[in-house]
Amino acid sequence: MLIQKIEKKITIGLTEKTIIFSKNNEKEIVVAKIDTGATNSSIDERLASRLGLGPIIKSKMVKSAHGTKIRPVIEAEILLSGRKINSEFTLADRTHMSYKVLVGVNILKHGFIVDPSKK
């Protein structure tokens, strides 16, 4: 008999208040865009710099609406809907975007379900 570990899924909406933790235990609350079509999560490079996030651990090729680019990758710890997660984020200039943080599949696979009707 095969026994599977069943993890309780957390339902989130298309945007969620998220806490980003800095290396020196400061935190910033931001509203993040939830994107099930994004393989990787992304954070604005200015926000990452202000929080002292880093170092850059590698680079990744990223496809976006603006084309294909190589972006630096850092690790950061976030709190999303009560669940603390340490994950990789690509650094991007998100100043022209509504959301400074984009949460992609690399985080969503840790037990989240996206309900577009959830406010």
Residue pairs with C-beta under 8 A, 6 or more apart in sequence:
7 111
8 111
9 111
9 112
9 113
10 81
10 82
10 83
10 111
10 112
10 113
11 112
11 113
11 114
11 115
11 118
12 34
12 80
12 81
12 112
12 113
12 114
12 115
12 118
13 34
13 114
13 115
13 116
13 117
13 118
13 119
14 33
14 34
14 114
14 116
14 118
15 31
15 32
15 33
15 34
15 99
16 31
16 32
16 34
16 80
16 81
16 103
17 29
17 30
17 31
17 32
18 29
18 30
18 31
18 32
18 78
18 79
18 80
18 101
18 103
19 27
19 28
19 29
19 30
19 78
19 79
20 27
20 28
20 30
20 43
20 47
20 51
20 53
20 76
20 77
20 78
20 101
21 27
21 51
21 76
21 77
21 78
21 79
22 28
22 51
22 52
22 53
23 51
23 52
23 53
23 54
24 52
26 51
28 47
28 50
28 51
30 47
30 99
30 100
30 101
31 99
32 78
32 80
32 99
32 100
32 101
32 102
32 103
33 98
33 99
33 101
33 102
33 103
34 103
34 108
34 114
35 102
35 103
35 104
36 105
36 108
36 114
38 102
38 103
38 104
38 105
39 104
39 105
39 106
40 60
40 62
40 73
40 88
40 89
40 90
40 104
40 105
40 106
41 87
41 88
41 89
41 90
41 101
41 102
41 103
41 104
41 106
41 107
42 62
42 71
42 89
42 90
42 91
42 92
42 94
42 101
42 102
42 104
43 53
43 74
43 76
43 89
43 90
43 91
43 92
43 94
43 100
43 101
43 102
44 91
44 92
44 93
44 94
44 95
44 97
44 100
44 101
45 91
45 92
45 93
45 94
46 93
46 95
47 94
47 100
47 101
48 54
48 74
48 76
48 89
48 91
51 76
53 74
53 76
53 89
54 74
55 74
56 72
56 73
56 74
56 91
57 73
57 74
57 75
57 88
58 72
58 73
59 70
59 71
59 72
59 73
60 70
60 71
60 73
60 90
61 68
61 69
61 70
62 68
62 69
62 70
62 71
62 90
62 92
71 90
71 91
71 92
72 90
72 91
73 88
73 89
73 90
73 91
74 88
74 89
74 91
75 86
75 87
75 88
75 89
76 86
76 87
76 89
77 84
77 85
77 86
78 84
78 85
78 87
78 101
78 103
78 107
79 85
80 103
80 107
80 112
81 112
83 110
83 111
83 112
85 107
85 110
87 106
87 107
87 110
88 106
89 101
94 100
94 101
94 102
108 114
